[in-house]
């Protein structure tokens, strides 16, 4: 094959590679969800490179080091389901994700590298995995493999890397502006037209290879058409040489910054005699990788800059730079940040006011309930004196009224005790330690049996997890819930109480279940606080303070409480505490 024929085929292959990169870039920019178009893009890359498989994993959980399969081809569906989740450090893709670097494995069938066991089972001989990185952040991996060859050529790996970089940038942006999407569609149509015309030109070159002048003229025409497409974009596009000259700038750039007139970029943009120190454009040539940064132009506008390595038709290196004006977006972000700071300050001020009011309310509650305790104790003594003095002298109606006095006096005393407990709960500091709730339940159960002789109470205690909290306060919770269960069991029934618990999602969850009167499930969300058990009979009326104490204590431990039940069908009270 003569040199002209090889040059023609190399040129045609270069066009095909550029067309493929342009097509993948267009699809990614046009999609608001790049993850969904990866499969179609990678299938085209597979066909172009004559590969047999590809895999695209995305980061599912960065803290746990977990990847999830987004798209693949070349393996059975059941095998794809089997590898749907992949940990960092597992197989080639897991190692590429963990280390953040490309891994190329060749002659796999004859290697002992344990990382290649998975792809080896698919008959893969050569495999290249690229991490999808943007700004040092891992988004996932993209890999290609072949069963026909044991190695990849350099330009094949370069194409894979370029596609992986495009996918990473597209996933980082997520959404393209609608206007840019429409222009990309137009660009794709123009590129397809250009491709058809280039194919016609190649056909002519195959017939008349000696006519280089004609071929160069056709190439110049097609290049100008490509530039015409760039002229339509609502963002600036420039090509930069390594010597800082600008061989091409689209209309948007010229309208905003003027013509270069042969001057280097730093000369005609800023009037400098040497390159700008803060310029990051030329990192592309040093790192041979796309760059993204922000630039403030001489017009004072802020631009989101995307720099890509580019190759001219003669093989010389260029930089293609695209700049999108984000000045208005930056100003909006600054205004939003200022508003958020003002709102946060107002919230802090309001929180401090509420905290002060809560402290005042707790202090008032403690003072009032403490002051009431002495007269209530005196009333209790007086009621006991009435019982001792007149129990044998009163008729049936008198005894009924006397019992009402005694019962209401005891109810008032219990209410004052509960109010004192509630106020102390808000005032004292929480001192957490490991608490054996099972022993605490059994001790309170013995106290209940001692206080209520003649009333049969049956208790079942299941295995309970260790609780973490203030022992005295949690003992108050247990005592209130057990007393509540006995109190709301019908007088002539046996009180059956079941206590159990389990751990779930970082919480230790405990419950107390009874066979009592239950409550109306319509009011279950009000069960804690001031709400009392809902029942039509006044026989079971209560103050609701005991449950309010339970809620206050658990909330001060950073936990939560809730209840389940139905009228005449028992109730279950739950409380959850965070594990240490």
URPENOR-V416530 format. One line per field, one symbol per residue. phi: phi as a letter, one per 20 degrees, with the letter a starting at -180 (. if undefined). psi: psi as a letter, one per 30 degrees, with the letter a starting at -180 (. if undefined). Layout:
BEGIN
phi: ???
psi: ???
END
This chain:
BEGIN
phi: .fffffffffffffffffffffffffffffeecggfdgfffffffgffeledbbccddfebffemcdcfebabncfffffffdgdcegndmfffffffembfcddclffdddfffegffffenfdcbccdfedclmdedrccccbceecebdfffffffgfffffffffffffmceffffffffffffffffffffffffffffffecffeffffffffffffffffffffefebeccdcegemedfbbffgfffecneflnefgffeecmedbgffefdgefgffelbfccbdceffenedcedcdcfccffenffcdeddcdfdgffffffffffffffffffffffffffffffffffffffffffffeffffffffffffffffedgedeefffffffffffffffffffffffffffffffeeeedebfceffffffffffffffecfndecdccdefdffecregffffffffffffffffeeggeeffdcccbaadalmcedcbcdcdefmafffdffdfdoefdgebfeffdfbenfgfffgffffffendbcabcrcfmcmbcddbcdfff
psi: kleeeeeeeeeeeeeeeeeeeeeeeeeeefkfifefgeeeeeeeeeeefhlfllkjklkejeefhklkkelllflleeeeeegekklkgkaeeeeeeefhlkkjklhefglgjffgeefefggkekkkkkkjkjhgkkfalklklkfflflklefeeeeeeeeeeeeeeeeeeeklkeeeeeeeeeeeeeeeeeeeeeeeeeeeeeeiffieeeeeeeeeeeeeeeeeefffkhlkklkklfggljfkkleeeeefflkehfllefefegglfllkefkgegfeeefhllkklkkjlfgflkkjkjkkkkklfgfkklkkkkkkjgeeeeeeeeeeeeeeeeeeeeeeeeeeeeeeeeeeeeeeeeeeeeffeeeeeeeeeeeeeeeeegefflaeeeeeeeeeeeeeeeeeeeeeeeeeeeeeefelkkjklkkjeeeeeeeeeeeeeefikfjkkkkkjlkklkljajeeeeeeeeeeeeeeeeegkkeglkjjkkkallkkhgkjklljklhafaljffgefgekbfklkkkfkffgklffeeeeeeeeeeefggallllkllkghllkkkkkkkk.
END
